[in-house]
Amino acid sequence: MGVGVGSWEATVSRLRSLIGGTPVVRLDSLGGVFVKLEYMNPTGSHKDRAALYMLADALRSGEVSPGETVVEASSGNTAISVAWVGKALNLKVVIVAEETISPAKAAVIRALGAELVIARRAPPSSPENMVNVAERLARERGWYFLKQHSNESNVRAHYETTAEEILRQVGRVDAFVMGVGTGGTLAGVGRRLREVFGDRVRLVAVVPRNAPLVKGPNSVGDCIEGLACYTIPGIWGRYRDIIDEVVEVS
């Protein structure tokens, strides 16, 4: 589903109709906890939402045009989502992933037509960290670096879609618990829930044990795919003040 310069907005609209609207189920065995089934998005995760917002906003701003190359640092679901959305929008996609990426996800990324560059497992302070490698490639080759870890469009995707769906589906929310990869989901949903419920809602971040966003830029957290093991997301820094509790897991 490739597109030309004049038709990418129509493709964005078609993709928007496919992404989101995922159901919520109540787990009475856990005391009435609600779980949102984001695996029912087209590529199997909530990252489809952010990928569409980030790429569409980059096209609208003129920072990238159809046929050009975007690069992103991700070893997980964002990589797959960006590869899928990027292909639909006629963008060339390069993914920089950590050496710990699962073979299954690497195969999907390549099957979607993206180029995969493997970076060493390294803390944020190292030039070999995947985010720093992606930034260097973008600078040297003139590619557009999507910067999911600091991109405000990532946050807006969840503020405008995920949060609004939760409010319609659940109503009153006492707490929202989310693993932190970029922090976009927790920041976007959390910001909207704060507007509605104020301090009555508790926002809980789940992070890898010894993660650099807790221990500092020279630390490498326990490797949990999809969570911020080797990065300190810019989004985390901007929205840390709204988070009530940080839980480290391994």
LOVEX-385319 format. One line per 3 residues: number of its first residue (from 1); for each residue x, y, z of N, C-alpha, C. Coordinates in steps of 0.1 Angstrom, whole numbers, always signed. Example, Ala and Ser with C-alpha at 12.3 -4.5 7.8 and 13.67 -1.06 7.14 Angstrom:
BEGIN
1 = +132,-57,+78,+123,-45,+78,+132,-33,+78; +128,-22,+71,+137,-11,+71,+129,+0,+79
END
This chain:
BEGIN
1 = +8,-12,+0,+0,+0,+0,+9,+12,+0; +16,+15,-11,+25,+26,-12,+17,+38,-16; +22,+50,-13,+14,+63,-17,+24,+73,-23
4 = +18,+82,-31,+26,+93,-36,+24,+105,-28; +31,+116,-32,+31,+128,-24,+17,+133,-22; +8,+132,-32,-6,+138,-30,-16,+130,-23
7 = -12,+118,-19,-23,+109,-14,-19,+104,+0; -9,+108,+7,-5,+102,+19,-15,+106,+30; -22,+117,+29,-32,+121,+39,-43,+111,+39
10 = -47,+106,+27,-58,+96,+26,-53,+83,+32; -41,+80,+30,-36,+68,+36,-35,+69,+52; -32,+80,+57,-32,+82,+71,-46,+80,+77
13 = -56,+85,+70,-70,+84,+74,-74,+69,+74; -70,+61,+64,-73,+47,+63,-66,+40,+75; -54,+43,+77,-46,+37,+88,-53,+40,+102
16 = -57,+52,+103,-64,+57,+116,-76,+48,+118; -83,+44,+108,-95,+37,+109,-92,+22,+114; -80,+18,+112,-76,+4,+115,-70,+3,+129
19 = -65,+14,+134,-57,+14,+147,-66,+19,+158; -65,+13,+170,-72,+17,+182,-86,+11,+183; -94,+16,+192,-107,+11,+194,-106,-3,+200
22 = -95,-6,+207,-94,-20,+213,-102,-22,+225; -107,-34,+228,-116,-36,+239,-109,-36,+252; -117,-35,+263,-112,-36,+277,-120,-48,+283
25 = -112,-56,+291,-118,-67,+298,-116,-65,+313; -126,-69,+321,-125,-68,+336,-120,-81,+342; -110,-81,+350,-105,-93,+356,-109,-94,+370
28 = -121,-100,+372,-126,-101,+386,-118,-109,+395; -110,-118,+390,-101,-126,+398,-90,-118,+404; -87,-106,+399,-77,-97,+404,-84,-85,+410
31 = -96,-86,+415,-102,-76,+422,-109,-65,+413; -112,-68,+401,-118,-59,+392,-109,-50,+384; -97,-55,+382,-87,-47,+374,-92,-48,+359
34 = -91,-37,+352,-94,-36,+338,-81,-37,+330; -81,-45,+319,-70,-46,+310,-74,-42,+296; -66,-34,+290,-69,-29,+276,-62,-38,+266
37 = -69,-44,+257,-63,-54,+248,-56,-48,+236; -45,-42,+238,-38,-35,+227,-31,-44,+217; -31,-57,+221,-25,-66,+211,-35,-68,+199
40 = -47,-62,+200,-56,-63,+189,-54,-52,+178; -44,-43,+180,-40,-34,+170,-34,-42,+158; -33,-36,+146,-29,-43,+134,-16,-51,+135
43 = -5,-45,+142,+7,-52,+143,+9,-59,+156; -1,-58,+165,-1,-65,+177,+3,-57,+190; +3,-43,+188,+7,-36,+200,+2,-21,+199
46 = +2,-14,+211,-2,+0,+211,+7,+9,+204; +19,+4,+200,+29,+13,+193,+24,+17,+179; +14,+10,+174,+8,+15,+161,+3,+29,+162
49 = -3,+32,+174,-9,+45,+176,+2,+56,+175; +13,+54,+182,+24,+64,+182,+31,+65,+169; +33,+53,+162,+40,+53,+149,+32,+62,+139
52 = +19,+60,+139,+11,+68,+129,+11,+82,+132; +10,+86,+145,+10,+100,+149,+24,+107,+145; +35,+100,+149,+48,+105,+147,+51,+107,+132
55 = +48,+97,+124,+51,+98,+110,+42,+108,+103; +29,+108,+106,+20,+117,+100,+23,+131,+103; +27,+134,+116,+31,+148,+119,+44,+152,+112
58 = +53,+142,+110,+66,+146,+103,+63,+149,+89; +54,+142,+83,+50,+145,+69,+43,+158,+68; +34,+161,+77,+27,+174,+77,+36,+186,+79
61 = +46,+184,+87,+55,+195,+90,+66,+197,+79; +66,+187,+70,+76,+188,+59,+90,+183,+63; +91,+178,+75,+105,+173,+79,+109,+161,+72
64 = +99,+154,+66,+102,+142,+57,+91,+142,+47; +95,+136,+35,+86,+135,+24,+85,+120,+19; +74,+116,+13,+73,+102,+8,+85,+99,-1
67 = +90,+87,+0,+102,+83,-7,+115,+85,+0; +115,+93,+11,+127,+96,+19,+128,+86,+30; +139,+86,+38,+143,+76,+48,+141,+82,+62
70 = +134,+74,+70,+133,+76,+84,+141,+66,+92; +147,+69,+103,+154,+60,+111,+149,+60,+125; +148,+49,+132,+143,+48,+145,+151,+38,+153
73 = +152,+41,+166,+159,+32,+175,+149,+24,+183; +148,+11,+181,+139,+3,+188,+142,-12,+186; +141,-20,+197,+143,-34,+196,+129,-42,+197
76 = +118,-34,+198,+106,-40,+201,+95,-37,+192; +83,-34,+198,+71,-32,+190,+71,-19,+182; +78,-9,+186,+78,+4,+179,+85,+1,+165
79 = +95,-7,+165,+102,-10,+153,+93,-16,+142; +85,-26,+147,+75,-32,+138,+64,-22,+133; +59,-14,+143,+49,-4,+139,+54,+6,+129
82 = +66,+11,+132,+72,+21,+122,+74,+15,+109; +79,+3,+109,+81,-4,+96,+68,-5,+88; +58,-9,+95,+45,-11,+88,+39,+2,+84
85 = +38,+12,+93,+32,+25,+89,+41,+32,+78; +54,+31,+80,+63,+37,+71,+61,+32,+57; +60,+19,+56,+58,+12,+42,+45,+17,+36
88 = +35,+18,+44,+22,+23,+39,+23,+37,+34; +31,+45,+40,+33,+59,+36,+44,+61,+26; +49,+51,+20,+60,+52,+10,+72,+58,+16
91 = +76,+55,+28,+88,+59,+34,+98,+48,+35; +110,+50,+33,+120,+40,+36,+123,+40,+51; +124,+28,+57,+126,+28,+71,+139,+20,+75
94 = +146,+26,+84,+158,+19,+89,+156,+18,+104; +158,+6,+110,+156,+4,+124,+170,+0,+130; +173,+8,+140,+185,+4,+148,+181,-3,+161
97 = +185,-16,+162,+180,-24,+173,+192,-29,+181; +189,-32,+194,+199,-38,+202,+202,-52,+199; +214,-57,+202,+217,-71,+198,+208,-81,+205
100 = +201,-77,+215,+192,-86,+223,+178,-88,+216; +176,-81,+204,+163,-82,+198,+160,-97,+195; +147,-100,+196,+143,-114,+194,+144,-117,+179
103 = +148,-129,+175,+148,-133,+161,+135,-132,+154; +124,-134,+161,+111,-133,+155,+108,-119,+152; +111,-109,+160,+108,-95,+157,+117,-90,+146
106 = +130,-95,+146,+139,-91,+135,+134,-96,+122; +128,-108,+122,+123,-113,+109,+111,-105,+104; +102,-101,+114,+90,-93,+110,+94,-80,+104
109 = +104,-73,+111,+109,-60,+106,+114,-61,+92; +122,-71,+89,+128,-73,+76,+117,-76,+66; +107,-84,+70,+96,-88,+61,+87,-76,+57
112 = +87,-66,+66,+79,-54,+63,+87,-44,+54; +99,-48,+50,+107,-40,+41,+117,-31,+47; +118,-31,+60,+128,-22,+67,+142,-27,+68
115 = +151,-19,+68,+165,-23,+70,+168,-23,+85; +175,-34,+89,+178,-35,+103,+193,-34,+106; +196,-25,+115,+210,-23,+119,+211,-27,+134
118 = +221,-35,+137,+222,-41,+151,+233,-33,+158; +229,-28,+170,+238,-20,+179,+241,-29,+191; +253,-26,+197,+256,-33,+210,+247,-29,+221
121 = +246,-38,+231,+239,-35,+243,+248,-25,+251; +244,-13,+253,+253,-3,+259,+244,+7,+266; +250,+13,+277,+242,+23,+285,+241,+36,+277
124 = +232,+45,+281,+229,+58,+273,+241,+66,+272; +251,+65,+280,+263,+74,+279,+273,+69,+268; +271,+57,+263,+280,+51,+253,+276,+55,+239
127 = +285,+58,+230,+282,+61,+216,+276,+49,+209; +278,+37,+215,+273,+25,+208,+259,+22,+212; +253,+30,+222,+239,+28,+225,+230,+30,+213
130 = +220,+23,+211,+212,+22,+199,+206,+36,+195; +202,+44,+205,+197,+57,+202,+208,+66,+197; +220,+65,+202,+231,+73,+197,+236,+69,+183
133 = +235,+56,+181,+238,+51,+167,+228,+56,+157; +215,+56,+161,+205,+61,+151,+207,+76,+149; +210,+83,+159,+212,+97,+158,+224,+100,+149
136 = +235,+92,+150,+246,+94,+142,+244,+91,+127; +236,+80,+125,+233,+76,+111,+224,+87,+105; +215,+93,+112,+206,+103,+107,+214,+115,+103
139 = +224,+119,+111,+232,+131,+109,+241,+129,+97; +247,+117,+96,+257,+115,+85,+251,+112,+72; +239,+107,+72,+232,+103,+59,+220,+111,+55
142 = +217,+121,+63,+206,+130,+60,+192,+124,+62; +191,+114,+70,+178,+107,+73,+171,+115,+83; +158,+112,+84,+150,+118,+95,+149,+109,+106
145 = +154,+113,+118,+153,+105,+130,+140,+108,+138; +132,+97,+139,+119,+99,+145,+119,+102,+160; +129,+97,+167,+131,+101,+181,+119,+98,+190
148 = +114,+85,+189,+102,+81,+197,+104,+84,+212; +116,+84,+217,+118,+85,+231,+116,+100,+236; +116,+109,+227,+114,+123,+231,+103,+130,+223
151 = +97,+123,+213,+88,+129,+204,+74,+131,+210; +70,+144,+211,+57,+147,+217,+45,+141,+210; +47,+138,+197,+36,+132,+190,+33,+118,+196
154 = +43,+112,+201,+41,+99,+208,+31,+101,+220; +34,+111,+228,+25,+114,+239,+11,+117,+235; +10,+126,+224,-3,+130,+220,-12,+119,+214
157 = -5,+109,+208,-13,+98,+203,-21,+91,+214; -15,+90,+226,-22,+83,+237,-31,+92,+245; -28,+105,+245,-36,+115,+251,-49,+116,+243
160 = -49,+116,+230,-61,+118,+222,-68,+105,+219; -62,+94,+219,-69,+81,+215,-70,+71,+227; -59,+66,+232,-59,+56,+243,-67,+61,+255
163 = -63,+73,+260,-70,+78,+272,-85,+80,+270; -89,+86,+258,-103,+88,+256,-111,+75,+255; -104,+65,+249,-111,+52,+249,-113,+46,+263
166 = -102,+47,+271,-103,+42,+285,-114,+49,+292; -116,+62,+291,-126,+70,+298,-140,+66,+293; -142,+63,+280,-155,+58,+276,-158,+44,+280
169 = -147,+36,+281,-150,+21,+283,-150,+18,+298; -143,+26,+306,-142,+22,+321,-149,+32,+329; -149,+45,+326,-155,+55,+334,-145,+60,+345
172 = -148,+57,+357,-140,+61,+368,-127,+53,+368; -115,+59,+369,-102,+53,+370,-96,+56,+383; -92,+46,+391,-85,+49,+404,-70,+49,+402
175 = -65,+40,+393,-51,+40,+391,-48,+35,+376; -37,+39,+371,-33,+35,+357,-19,+30,+359; -16,+18,+355,-3,+11,+356,+2,+8,+342
178 = +14,+12,+339,+20,+10,+326,+35,+8,+326; +40,-1,+319,+54,-3,+317,+60,+9,+309; +72,+13,+312,+78,+24,+305,+88,+19,+295
181 = +85,+22,+282,+95,+20,+272,+101,+33,+268; +92,+41,+262,+95,+55,+259,+88,+64,+269; +78,+59,+276,+70,+67,+285,+59,+74,+279
184 = +57,+73,+266,+46,+80,+258,+32,+76,+263; +30,+63,+265,+17,+59,+269,+13,+64,+283; +22,+62,+292,+20,+66,+306,+18,+81,+306
187 = +26,+89,+299,+25,+103,+299,+12,+108,+293; +9,+103,+281,-3,+107,+274,-16,+103,+281; -17,+91,+285,-29,+86,+293,-29,+93,+306
190 = -18,+93,+313,-17,+99,+326,-21,+114,+326; -16,+121,+317,-19,+136,+316,-34,+138,+314; -41,+130,+306,-55,+131,+304,-63,+127,+316
193 = -59,+116,+323,-66,+112,+335,-64,+122,+346; -53,+128,+347,-51,+139,+357,-61,+150,+355; -63,+154,+342,-72,+165,+339,-86,+161,+343
196 = -90,+149,+342,-103,+144,+346,-105,+142,+361; -95,+135,+367,-97,+130,+380,-88,+137,+390; -78,+145,+386,-69,+152,+395,-61,+142,+403
199 = -59,+144,+416,-50,+136,+424,-57,+123,+428; -70,+121,+424,-77,+109,+428,-73,+97,+420; -66,+99,+409,-60,+88,+401,-46,+87,+404
202 = -41,+74,+406,-27,+71,+409,-20,+66,+396; -9,+72,+393,-2,+68,+381,+11,+61,+384; +12,+48,+380,+23,+39,+384,+31,+35,+372
205 = +44,+37,+372,+54,+34,+362,+61,+21,+366; +61,+11,+356,+68,-1,+358,+81,-1,+350; +92,-3,+356,+105,-2,+349,+114,-14,+352
208 = +124,-17,+344,+133,-28,+347,+142,-24,+359; +145,-34,+367,+154,-32,+379,+167,-26,+374; +172,-16,+381,+185,-9,+378,+184,-2,+365
211 = +173,+2,+360,+172,+9,+347,+178,+22,+348; +184,+27,+337,+191,+40,+337,+182,+52,+341; +169,+51,+338,+160,+62,+341,+158,+63,+356
214 = +162,+53,+364,+162,+53,+378,+176,+54,+384; +186,+47,+378,+199,+46,+384,+209,+56,+378; +206,+61,+366,+215,+71,+359,+220,+65,+346
217 = +227,+74,+338,+230,+71,+324,+241,+61,+322; +249,+57,+333,+259,+47,+332,+254,+33,+335; +241,+32,+338,+235,+19,+343,+229,+12,+331
220 = +228,-1,+332,+221,-9,+322,+211,-18,+330; +199,-16,+328,+189,-24,+336,+187,-38,+331; +180,-46,+339,+177,-60,+336,+170,-59,+322
223 = +173,-69,+313,+168,-68,+300,+154,-74,+300; +144,-65,+298,+130,-69,+296,+126,-62,+283; +123,-71,+273,+119,-65,+260,+107,-56,+261
226 = +109,-44,+254,+98,-35,+254,+99,-24,+265; +107,-26,+275,+109,-16,+285,+123,-9,+284; +124,+2,+291,+136,+11,+289,+148,+5,+297
229 = +154,-5,+291,+166,-11,+298,+179,-3,+296; +180,+4,+284,+193,+10,+281,+191,+25,+277; +179,+31,+280,+177,+44,+276,+171,+53,+287
232 = +172,+66,+286,+166,+75,+295,+157,+84,+286; +144,+80,+284,+136,+87,+274,+134,+102,+278; +135,+111,+268,+132,+125,+271,+118,+127,+276
235 = +109,+119,+271,+95,+120,+276,+94,+117,+291; +102,+108,+296,+103,+105,+310,+107,+118,+318; +117,+124,+313,+121,+136,+320,+111,+147,+320
238 = +103,+149,+310,+93,+159,+309,+81,+156,+317; +77,+144,+319,+65,+140,+326,+67,+133,+339; +79,+132,+344,+82,+124,+356,+74,+130,+368
241 = +71,+142,+368,+64,+148,+380,+50,+144,+381; +44,+139,+371,+30,+134,+372,+29,+120,+377; +40,+113,+378,+40,+99,+382,+41,+97,+397
244 = +32,+89,+403,+31,+88,+417,+40,+77,+423; +43,+67,+415,+51,+56,+420,+58,+49,+409; +71,+45,+411,+79,+37,+402,+82,+24,+408
247 = +78,+13,+401,+80,+0,+405,+91,-7,+396; +102,-12,+402,+112,-19,+395,+109,-34,+395; +110,-40,+383,+108,-54,+382,+119,-61,+374
250 = +120,-74,+375,+131,-81,+368,+125,-95,+363
END
